[in-house]
């Protein structure tokens, strides 16, 4: 099922706090070939919020992101252990 962006934001941003986890702004974009512009909402996410959204996603790309985050955490644990052992 496809969602428009505003609906996706409303359903996925509920657990996050504006001006803490994300920052909302507005940008003007070209709406058509005749040069009209349209003001749309723009969101800047913290890294933590982006990670949470990836973990919540049920898509193939979400699965890839989850695997990447797991690999990253495992790599950091191994590096920390190696640093501890060599001290």
PLY file of the C-alpha trace (Angstrom):
ply
format ascii 1.0
element vertex 87
property float x
property float y
property float z
element edge 86
property int vertex1
property int vertex2
end_header
0.00 0.00 0.00
1.42 3.40 -0.98
1.26 6.43 1.30
1.78 10.05 0.52
4.62 11.69 2.42
2.45 13.75 4.81
0.53 10.65 5.86
3.78 8.71 6.31
5.19 11.48 8.51
2.03 11.59 10.64
2.10 7.85 11.22
5.86 7.45 11.79
6.80 10.61 13.70
4.33 10.05 16.58
6.95 8.63 18.93
9.46 11.41 18.29
9.72 14.97 19.62
9.94 17.98 17.33
13.05 20.14 17.92
14.68 17.20 19.73
14.53 14.26 17.32
13.68 16.21 14.18
13.47 19.78 12.99
10.68 20.93 10.69
11.15 23.67 8.14
9.74 24.83 4.84
11.27 25.05 1.38
10.04 26.45 -1.90
10.14 24.01 -4.81
9.32 24.38 -8.46
5.86 22.90 -8.87
5.67 22.74 -12.65
7.34 23.69 -15.91
5.70 27.13 -15.89
7.82 28.29 -12.98
5.23 28.30 -10.22
6.64 27.45 -6.81
5.08 25.57 -3.95
6.04 25.68 -0.28
6.46 22.21 1.22
7.44 20.88 4.62
11.05 19.75 5.04
12.41 17.64 7.88
15.94 17.34 9.26
16.34 14.18 11.33
18.87 13.33 13.97
20.98 10.25 13.33
19.23 8.47 16.20
15.80 9.13 14.74
16.95 7.98 11.30
18.22 4.74 12.86
14.91 4.18 14.63
12.97 4.77 11.40
15.18 2.22 9.63
14.58 -0.29 12.38
10.81 0.31 12.16
10.67 -0.06 8.37
9.28 -3.30 6.97
10.77 -2.92 3.49
13.73 -4.59 1.83
15.78 -1.41 2.20
14.80 -1.26 5.86
16.09 -4.80 6.26
19.40 -3.80 4.63
19.68 -0.83 6.99
18.99 -3.05 10.01
21.69 -5.48 8.89
24.14 -2.61 8.35
23.42 -1.25 11.84
23.87 -4.70 13.37
27.19 -5.15 11.55
28.28 -1.67 12.69
27.47 -2.44 16.34
29.26 -5.80 16.18
32.32 -4.14 14.59
32.42 -1.49 17.32
32.19 -4.16 20.03
35.06 -6.10 18.44
37.22 -2.97 18.15
36.51 -2.09 21.79
37.43 -5.61 22.89
40.63 -5.55 20.88
41.61 -2.20 22.35
40.88 -3.51 25.86
42.89 -6.69 25.31
45.94 -4.83 23.97
46.09 -2.45 26.95
0 1
1 2
2 3
3 4
4 5
5 6
6 7
7 8
8 9
9 10
10 11
11 12
12 13
13 14
14 15
15 16
16 17
17 18
18 19
19 20
20 21
21 22
22 23
23 24
24 25
25 26
26 27
27 28
28 29
29 30
30 31
31 32
32 33
33 34
34 35
35 36
36 37
37 38
38 39
39 40
40 41
41 42
42 43
43 44
44 45
45 46
46 47
47 48
48 49
49 50
50 51
51 52
52 53
53 54
54 55
55 56
56 57
57 58
58 59
59 60
60 61
61 62
62 63
63 64
64 65
65 66
66 67
67 68
68 69
69 70
70 71
71 72
72 73
73 74
74 75
75 76
76 77
77 78
78 79
79 80
80 81
81 82
82 83
83 84
84 85
85 86
